[in-house]
Amino acid sequence: MAFFVGQEVIYTSVGGKKEKATILRRKEDFKESGQIDTFNIKGGGFEYQISVKRNGISTEVFCLEKELS
Protein backbone atom coordinates (compact mmCIF):
# COMPACT_ATOMS: atom_id res chain seq x y z
CA MET A 1 0.00 0.00 0.00
CA ALA A 2 1.48 3.34 -1.01
CA PHE A 3 0.82 6.36 1.18
CA PHE A 4 0.64 9.97 0.01
CA VAL A 5 1.84 13.25 1.50
CA GLY A 6 -0.64 14.64 4.01
CA GLN A 7 -2.30 11.27 4.67
CA GLU A 8 -3.21 10.40 8.27
CA VAL A 9 -1.77 7.00 9.26
CA ILE A 10 -1.07 4.86 12.31
CA TYR A 11 2.64 4.47 13.13
CA THR A 12 3.81 1.43 15.12
CA SER A 13 6.98 2.29 17.03
CA VAL A 14 9.84 -0.13 17.74
CA GLY A 15 8.33 -0.74 21.19
CA GLY A 16 4.97 -1.69 19.62
CA LYS A 17 3.10 1.48 20.59
CA LYS A 18 0.62 2.67 17.95
CA GLU A 19 0.38 6.43 17.38
CA LYS A 20 -1.44 8.71 14.95
CA ALA A 21 0.89 10.28 12.40
CA THR A 22 0.88 12.32 9.19
CA ILE A 23 2.99 11.62 6.10
CA LEU A 24 5.35 14.58 5.46
CA ARG A 25 7.54 13.23 2.66
CA ARG A 26 8.17 10.02 0.77
CA LYS A 27 11.52 8.52 -0.21
CA GLU A 28 10.86 9.64 -3.80
CA ASP A 29 10.53 13.25 -2.60
CA PHE A 30 14.05 13.15 -1.15
CA LYS A 31 15.48 11.86 -4.43
CA GLU A 32 14.04 14.90 -6.23
CA SER A 33 15.48 17.46 -3.81
CA GLY A 34 18.74 15.57 -3.29
CA GLN A 35 18.83 16.59 0.37
CA ILE A 36 18.36 14.30 3.35
CA ASP A 37 18.74 15.29 6.99
CA THR A 38 20.94 12.31 7.93
CA PHE A 39 21.32 13.53 11.54
CA ASN A 40 17.90 12.03 12.33
CA ILE A 41 18.40 8.71 10.53
CA LYS A 42 19.57 5.84 12.75
CA GLY A 43 21.00 3.42 10.19
CA GLY A 44 19.20 1.47 7.52
CA GLY A 45 16.87 2.78 4.88
CA PHE A 46 13.62 4.64 5.17
CA GLU A 47 10.57 5.11 2.99
CA TYR A 48 8.66 7.92 4.72
CA GLN A 49 9.18 10.95 6.92
CA ILE A 50 6.22 11.33 9.26
CA SER A 51 5.08 13.67 11.99
CA VAL A 52 3.99 12.01 15.24
CA LYS A 53 2.32 14.07 17.97
CA ARG A 54 3.39 12.99 21.47
CA ASN A 55 2.17 14.88 24.54
CA GLY A 56 1.26 17.88 22.38
CA ILE A 57 4.70 18.03 20.73
CA SER A 58 5.22 17.10 17.07
CA THR A 59 8.20 14.85 16.37
CA GLU A 60 9.50 14.00 12.91
CA VAL A 61 10.40 10.34 12.37
CA PHE A 62 11.89 8.43 9.42
CA CYS A 63 10.20 5.03 9.02
CA LEU A 64 9.47 2.07 6.77
CA GLU A 65 6.16 1.38 5.06
CA LYS A 66 5.70 -1.79 7.15
CA GLU A 67 5.57 0.41 10.30
CA LEU A 68 2.51 2.25 8.95
CA SER A 69 -1.11 1.30 8.57
Beta strands, then each sheet from edge to edge (+ up, - down):
strand 1: 8-12
strand 2: 18-26
strand 3: 48-54
strand 4: 57-63
sheet 1: 1+ 2- 3+ 4-
end
